[in-house]
């Protein structure tokens, strides 16, 4: 175990960075596969009713082949420190931005699916160096941004086929305490990363200053026989207003195919996605299109280069199979509480909500009240609840300034 003070000065960081580099052979193989893409008929799908339409996907693939520059993306990524470690036999890659301030607090940021560590790129600099971004240097964080095990550069994962969100939380705690030597730390996350962060706040609350998450999901989300169905098999309730009914159907369509495929048959899906970069791109592109608050234009949120950089992080590491299996493992190896105290997540918790994910019948100005009146509020020691009219599922990418402000409020006076 590395022994350090709780706030590690940059000069004493215990590891040596290893820049990201993808071999020319991997890039050449990708080019060949893209050139040999076999395109299916997609008649009548101009409105994307049946999923991603061929016209836009082909436009992206052509751009991938003729204009996209991975080496330029790699250079931007390597502007930050990168490390490769093994924690309890689990390979872990993480990106780091050293904090600039009198006493930077270590902060681990956890992504989801189909996120990558790079989805945090817009918030890393202001969190690490607030003084250079109009903030108070006293609120600096030493920012650690790992790739989830089986995702991105935290691969391959041959000896841990059972990895899921609560097991990743154990790995993160060992990373922050044993590997990096922090007595206490801060944590934040979105999507599945919010569950991982919530589990940290449940099992390791004594080691955390606080946590900040997007949404406020119960840690039992993937528990049960119908975890692949957000409704649990319940019919649409009678008496809903037309607006609430339409909203409910919209949310179900947004997540139903995704959850069912990932929970029920991830390996079957992975054979196709691992062999075809165009197929893999189509599958994850649909989530970026439907989950982001883009007004019908995904490139208003993610440029072509952004979309392809995130896709590359999956492709070059052959990570799609192990990344999607985590869903099935969340269900197959269900969460079990570490204690029976209330709230379940004892660490002080800040939560950011976005209107794009408002529940049926709930307006933005009702969102916080709706949460407080619901069963999920009792799970968390919530100290800072905020809702924003704009921004979708990829909160720190879509509304980075607002996310940073929310997170800073959560940790203010909790450092």
C-alpha positions as CSV (number, residue, x, y, z in Angstrom):
1,X,0.0,0.0,0.0
2,X,1.2,3.5,-0.9
3,X,1.2,5.8,2.2
4,X,0.2,9.4,1.6
5,X,-1.5,12.3,3.2
6,X,-5.2,12.7,2.4
7,X,-4.5,15.4,-0.2
8,X,-1.6,14.2,-2.4
9,X,0.7,17.0,-3.8
10,X,1.4,16.6,-7.5
11,X,5.1,16.0,-6.9
12,X,4.4,12.9,-4.8
13,X,1.9,11.1,-7.0
14,X,2.9,7.4,-6.7
15,X,2.6,6.3,-10.3
16,X,4.3,6.9,-13.6
17,X,2.1,8.0,-16.5
18,X,1.7,5.9,-19.6
19,X,0.4,7.9,-22.6
20,X,-2.4,6.3,-24.7
21,X,-1.3,4.8,-28.0
22,X,-3.2,2.7,-30.5
23,X,-1.0,0.7,-32.9
24,X,-1.0,1.3,-36.6
25,X,-2.1,-2.4,-37.2
26,X,-5.3,-1.8,-35.2
27,X,-6.1,1.3,-37.2
28,X,-5.3,-0.5,-40.5
29,X,-7.6,-3.4,-39.6
30,X,-10.4,-0.8,-38.7
31,X,-10.0,0.8,-42.1
32,X,-10.4,-2.5,-43.9
33,X,-13.5,-3.5,-42.0
34,X,-15.1,-0.1,-42.7
35,X,-14.3,-0.4,-46.4
36,X,-15.9,-3.8,-46.5
37,X,-19.1,-2.9,-44.6
38,X,-22.1,-4.7,-46.0
39,X,-25.0,-2.3,-46.0
40,X,-28.6,-3.6,-45.4
41,X,-31.7,-2.4,-47.1
42,X,-33.3,0.3,-45.0
43,X,-36.3,1.4,-47.1
44,X,-38.9,3.5,-45.3
45,X,-36.6,4.5,-42.4
46,X,-36.0,8.1,-43.4
47,X,-37.7,9.1,-40.1
48,X,-35.6,6.7,-38.0
49,X,-38.7,4.9,-36.8
50,X,-36.9,1.6,-37.1
51,X,-33.7,2.8,-35.5
52,X,-30.6,4.6,-36.9
53,X,-31.2,5.2,-40.6
54,X,-28.6,4.0,-43.1
55,X,-28.2,7.4,-44.7
56,X,-26.8,9.1,-41.6
57,X,-24.8,6.1,-40.5
58,X,-23.2,5.8,-43.9
59,X,-22.3,9.5,-43.8
60,X,-20.6,8.9,-40.5
61,X,-18.7,5.8,-41.7
62,X,-17.6,7.8,-44.8
63,X,-16.3,10.5,-42.5
64,X,-14.6,7.9,-40.4
65,X,-12.7,6.6,-43.4
66,X,-11.9,9.9,-45.2
67,X,-11.7,12.7,-42.6
68,X,-11.6,11.5,-39.0
69,X,-8.1,11.7,-37.4
70,X,-7.6,9.4,-34.5
71,X,-4.0,10.6,-34.0
72,X,-5.3,14.1,-33.4
73,X,-7.8,12.8,-30.9
74,X,-5.1,10.8,-29.2
75,X,-3.0,13.9,-28.9
76,X,-5.8,15.8,-27.2
77,X,-6.4,12.8,-24.8
78,X,-2.7,12.7,-24.0
79,X,-2.8,16.3,-22.9
80,X,-3.8,14.7,-19.6
81,X,-1.9,12.1,-17.5
82,X,-2.9,8.5,-18.1
83,X,-2.1,5.5,-15.9
84,X,-2.5,1.7,-16.2
85,X,-2.7,-0.2,-12.9
86,X,-4.1,-3.5,-11.7
87,X,-6.4,-3.5,-8.7
88,X,-7.2,-7.0,-7.2
89,X,-6.4,-8.5,-10.6
90,X,-8.6,-6.0,-12.4
91,X,-7.0,-3.8,-15.1
92,X,-7.8,-0.2,-14.6
93,X,-6.9,2.7,-16.8
94,X,-7.5,6.2,-15.5
95,X,-6.9,9.8,-16.7
96,X,-5.7,12.4,-14.2
97,X,-5.6,16.2,-13.9
98,X,-3.7,17.3,-10.9
99,X,-5.5,19.9,-8.7
100,X,-4.2,23.5,-8.6
101,X,-5.1,25.0,-5.3
102,X,-4.1,25.1,-1.6
103,X,-5.5,21.7,-0.8
104,X,-7.0,19.8,-3.8
105,X,-9.4,17.0,-2.8
106,X,-9.1,13.7,-4.7
107,X,-12.2,13.2,-6.8
108,X,-13.1,10.1,-8.8
109,X,-15.5,10.6,-11.8
110,X,-17.4,7.5,-13.0
111,X,-19.0,7.3,-16.5
112,X,-21.7,5.0,-17.7
113,X,-22.7,3.3,-21.0
114,X,-22.2,4.1,-23.8
115,X,-20.0,6.7,-22.2
116,X,-16.2,6.7,-22.1
117,X,-13.8,8.4,-19.7
118,X,-13.6,11.1,-22.3
119,X,-17.2,12.2,-21.7
120,X,-15.8,14.0,-18.6
121,X,-13.3,16.0,-20.7
122,X,-15.3,19.2,-20.5
123,X,-15.4,19.4,-16.7
124,X,-12.0,18.1,-15.8
125,X,-10.1,21.4,-16.2
126,X,-12.5,23.6,-14.2
127,X,-12.7,21.1,-11.5
128,X,-8.9,20.7,-11.2
129,X,-8.0,24.3,-11.7
130,X,-11.0,26.5,-10.8
131,X,-8.8,29.6,-10.5
132,X,-8.1,29.5,-14.2
133,X,-11.9,29.2,-14.9
134,X,-13.4,31.9,-12.9
135,X,-13.7,29.9,-9.7
136,X,-12.1,29.7,-6.2
137,X,-8.7,27.8,-6.1
138,X,-9.8,26.6,-2.6
139,X,-12.4,24.4,-4.4
140,X,-9.8,22.5,-6.5
141,X,-10.0,18.8,-7.0
142,X,-7.3,16.3,-7.9
143,X,-9.4,14.6,-10.7
144,X,-9.2,10.9,-11.4
145,X,-11.2,9.6,-14.3
146,X,-11.1,5.9,-14.8
147,X,-12.4,3.7,-17.6
148,X,-14.8,1.1,-16.1
149,X,-13.4,-2.4,-16.0
150,X,-14.1,-4.0,-19.4
151,X,-14.6,-0.5,-21.0
152,X,-12.1,1.5,-23.0
153,X,-8.5,1.1,-21.9
154,X,-9.4,-0.9,-18.8
155,X,-9.2,-4.1,-20.9
156,X,-9.0,-7.0,-21.5
157,X,-11.0,-8.5,-18.7
158,X,-10.7,-12.3,-19.1
159,X,-10.6,-13.2,-15.4
160,X,-13.6,-11.2,-14.2
161,X,-16.6,-12.2,-16.3
162,X,-18.9,-11.3,-13.4
163,X,-18.0,-7.6,-13.1
164,X,-20.9,-5.3,-12.2
165,X,-21.6,-1.9,-10.7
166,X,-21.2,-2.8,-7.0
167,X,-18.0,-4.9,-7.7
168,X,-16.6,-1.9,-9.6
169,X,-17.3,0.3,-6.5
170,X,-15.0,-2.1,-4.5
171,X,-12.3,-1.7,-7.2
172,X,-12.7,2.1,-7.1
173,X,-12.3,2.2,-3.3
174,X,-9.2,0.1,-3.4
175,X,-7.8,2.3,-6.2
176,X,-8.4,5.5,-4.3
177,X,-7.2,4.2,-0.9
178,X,-4.7,1.4,-1.4
179,X,-3.2,2.3,-4.8
180,X,-3.3,6.1,-4.5
181,X,-3.1,6.3,-0.7
182,X,-6.0,8.7,-0.1
183,X,-7.5,8.5,3.4
184,X,-10.7,10.3,2.2
185,X,-11.9,11.2,-1.2
186,X,-14.8,12.6,-3.2
187,X,-16.9,10.8,-5.9
188,X,-19.3,11.7,-8.7
189,X,-21.0,9.8,-11.5
190,X,-23.8,9.6,-14.0
191,X,-25.8,6.7,-15.6
192,X,-24.3,3.4,-14.3
193,X,-21.6,5.6,-12.8
194,X,-24.3,7.1,-10.5
195,X,-25.0,3.6,-9.2
196,X,-21.3,2.9,-8.7
197,X,-20.9,6.2,-6.9
198,X,-24.0,5.5,-4.8
199,X,-22.6,2.2,-3.8
200,X,-19.4,4.0,-2.7
201,X,-21.6,6.3,-0.6
202,X,-23.4,3.3,0.9
203,X,-20.5,0.9,1.6
204,X,-17.7,3.4,2.1
205,X,-19.4,6.5,3.5
206,X,-16.7,7.0,6.2
207,X,-14.1,7.4,3.5
208,X,-16.0,10.0,1.4
209,X,-16.4,13.7,1.8
210,X,-19.6,13.5,-0.2
211,X,-20.9,12.3,-3.6
212,X,-22.6,14.0,-6.5
213,X,-24.7,12.1,-9.1
214,X,-27.0,12.5,-12.0
215,X,-30.5,11.4,-11.2
216,X,-31.1,9.4,-8.0
217,X,-31.6,5.8,-8.8
218,X,-32.2,3.1,-6.2
219,X,-29.3,0.6,-6.0
220,X,-31.8,-2.2,-6.5
221,X,-32.5,-0.9,-10.1
222,X,-31.3,-4.2,-11.7
223,X,-32.7,-6.5,-9.1
224,X,-35.5,-8.9,-10.0
225,X,-36.9,-11.2,-12.7
226,X,-37.9,-8.4,-15.0
227,X,-34.9,-6.0,-14.6
228,X,-34.9,-5.6,-18.4
229,X,-38.3,-4.0,-18.3
230,X,-38.5,-0.5,-16.6
231,X,-42.2,-1.1,-16.0
232,X,-41.8,-4.5,-14.4
233,X,-44.5,-5.8,-16.8
234,X,-47.1,-3.3,-15.5
235,X,-49.6,-2.1,-18.1
236,X,-50.0,1.6,-18.8
237,X,-52.1,3.0,-15.9
238,X,-55.7,4.2,-16.6
239,X,-56.5,7.8,-16.2
240,X,-53.3,9.3,-17.4
241,X,-53.5,12.6,-19.3
242,X,-52.7,12.4,-23.0
243,X,-49.5,14.2,-22.3
244,X,-48.4,11.9,-19.5
245,X,-49.3,8.9,-21.5
246,X,-47.3,10.1,-24.5
247,X,-44.3,10.8,-22.2
248,X,-44.5,7.4,-20.6
249,X,-44.4,5.7,-24.0
250,X,-41.5,7.9,-25.1
251,X,-39.4,7.0,-22.1
252,X,-40.2,3.3,-22.6
253,X,-39.2,3.3,-26.2
254,X,-36.0,5.2,-25.3
255,X,-34.8,2.4,-23.0
256,X,-36.7,-0.8,-23.7
257,X,-34.6,-2.3,-26.5
258,X,-31.4,-1.2,-24.9
259,X,-32.1,-2.8,-21.5
260,X,-33.7,-6.0,-22.9
261,X,-30.8,-6.8,-25.2
262,X,-28.1,-6.0,-22.7
263,X,-29.7,-7.8,-19.8
264,X,-31.0,-10.8,-21.6
265,X,-28.5,-11.6,-24.4
266,X,-25.3,-9.5,-24.3
267,X,-23.0,-12.1,-25.7
268,X,-25.3,-12.8,-28.7
269,X,-25.3,-9.1,-29.5
270,X,-21.6,-8.8,-29.0
271,X,-20.6,-11.2,-31.8
272,X,-22.0,-8.8,-34.4
273,X,-20.8,-5.6,-32.7
274,X,-17.3,-6.9,-32.1
275,X,-16.9,-7.8,-35.8
276,X,-18.3,-4.8,-37.5
277,X,-17.3,-1.3,-36.6
278,X,-20.2,0.1,-38.5
279,X,-22.6,-2.2,-36.6
280,X,-21.0,-1.2,-33.3
281,X,-21.3,2.5,-34.2
282,X,-25.0,2.1,-35.1
283,X,-25.8,0.4,-31.7
284,X,-24.2,3.1,-29.6
285,X,-25.1,6.0,-31.9
286,X,-28.7,5.3,-31.3
287,X,-28.2,5.9,-27.6
288,X,-26.3,9.2,-28.2
289,X,-29.1,10.3,-30.5
290,X,-32.1,9.4,-28.3
291,X,-30.6,10.0,-24.9
292,X,-29.1,13.5,-25.5
293,X,-31.2,16.7,-25.5
294,X,-30.4,17.6,-29.1
295,X,-33.6,18.8,-30.6
296,X,-33.4,16.3,-33.4
297,X,-29.8,17.1,-34.3
298,X,-27.3,14.9,-32.5
299,X,-24.4,17.0,-33.9
300,X,-25.6,19.9,-31.9
301,X,-24.4,17.9,-28.9
302,X,-21.7,15.6,-30.4
303,X,-19.7,16.6,-33.5
304,X,-18.8,13.9,-35.9
305,X,-15.3,13.9,-34.4
306,X,-16.8,13.6,-30.9
307,X,-19.0,10.6,-31.9
308,X,-16.1,8.8,-33.5
309,X,-13.6,9.4,-30.8
310,X,-16.0,7.9,-28.2
311,X,-16.7,5.0,-30.7
312,X,-13.0,4.5,-31.2
313,X,-12.4,4.1,-27.5
314,X,-14.7,1.1,-27.6
315,X,-13.5,-0.3,-30.9
316,X,-9.7,-0.2,-30.5
317,X,-9.9,-2.0,-27.2
318,X,-12.5,-4.6,-28.3
319,X,-14.5,-3.5,-25.3
320,X,-18.0,-3.7,-26.5
321,X,-18.7,-7.2,-25.3
322,X,-17.3,-6.7,-21.8
323,X,-19.0,-3.3,-21.5
324,X,-22.5,-4.5,-22.3
325,X,-22.2,-7.6,-20.1
326,X,-22.1,-5.5,-17.0
327,X,-25.9,-5.0,-17.4
328,X,-26.6,-8.8,-17.2
329,X,-24.2,-9.1,-14.3
330,X,-26.0,-6.3,-12.4
331,X,-29.0,-8.6,-12.6
332,X,-27.3,-12.0,-12.3
333,X,-25.3,-11.0,-9.2
334,X,-27.8,-8.6,-7.5
335,X,-26.9,-5.9,-5.2
336,X,-26.9,-6.7,-1.5
337,X,-26.8,-4.1,1.3
338,X,-23.7,-3.7,3.4
339,X,-25.8,-2.4,6.3
340,X,-29.4,-1.8,7.2
341,X,-29.1,1.9,8.3
342,X,-31.1,4.7,6.8
343,X,-30.6,6.4,4.5
344,X,-29.0,3.6,2.5
345,X,-26.5,6.0,1.0
346,X,-25.1,7.8,4.1
347,X,-22.6,10.0,2.3
348,X,-23.8,13.5,1.8
349,X,-25.3,13.5,-1.7
350,X,-25.9,16.1,-4.4
351,X,-28.1,15.2,-7.3
352,X,-28.5,16.9,-10.7
353,X,-31.7,16.3,-12.6
354,X,-32.5,17.4,-16.2
355,X,-35.8,18.1,-17.7
356,X,-35.2,15.8,-20.7
357,X,-35.6,12.9,-18.3
358,X,-38.6,14.2,-16.3
359,X,-41.0,11.5,-15.3
360,X,-44.5,11.4,-16.9
361,X,-46.7,14.2,-15.7
362,X,-43.9,16.0,-13.9
363,X,-42.8,19.5,-15.0
364,X,-39.3,20.8,-14.4
365,X,-40.4,23.1,-11.6
366,X,-42.0,20.0,-9.9
367,X,-39.0,17.7,-10.4
368,X,-37.3,18.2,-7.0
369,X,-40.6,18.0,-5.1
370,X,-41.6,14.9,-7.1
371,X,-38.3,13.2,-6.1
372,X,-38.7,14.2,-2.4
373,X,-42.2,12.8,-2.4
374,X,-41.2,9.5,-4.0
375,X,-39.6,6.4,-2.6
376,X,-36.1,7.0,-4.0
377,X,-35.5,10.1,-1.9
378,X,-35.2,7.9,1.2
379,X,-32.3,6.1,-0.2
380,X,-30.0,9.2,-0.1
381,X,-28.6,11.6,2.5
382,X,-29.4,14.3,0.0
383,X,-28.0,17.8,0.7
384,X,-28.1,19.5,-2.7
385,X,-30.9,18.9,-5.3
386,X,-30.9,20.8,-8.6
387,X,-32.9,20.6,-11.8
388,X,-32.0,22.1,-15.2
389,X,-34.3,22.8,-18.1
390,X,-31.7,21.9,-20.6
391,X,-29.3,19.0,-20.9
392,X,-29.9,15.3,-21.4
393,X,-28.5,12.0,-20.2
394,X,-24.9,12.9,-20.8
395,X,-25.0,15.8,-18.2
396,X,-21.3,16.7,-17.8
397,X,-20.9,16.7,-21.6
398,X,-24.1,18.5,-22.4
399,X,-24.2,21.2,-19.7
400,X,-20.7,21.1,-18.2
401,X,-20.8,24.5,-16.6
402,X,-24.0,23.8,-14.7
403,X,-22.7,20.3,-13.7
404,X,-19.5,21.9,-12.3
405,X,-21.5,24.5,-10.3
406,X,-23.8,21.8,-8.9
407,X,-20.9,19.6,-7.9
408,X,-19.0,22.5,-6.2
409,X,-22.1,23.3,-4.1
410,X,-22.3,19.7,-2.9
411,X,-18.7,19.7,-1.7
412,X,-18.6,23.3,-0.4
413,X,-17.9,23.0,3.4
414,X,-17.5,19.2,3.0
415,X,-13.8,19.2,2.2
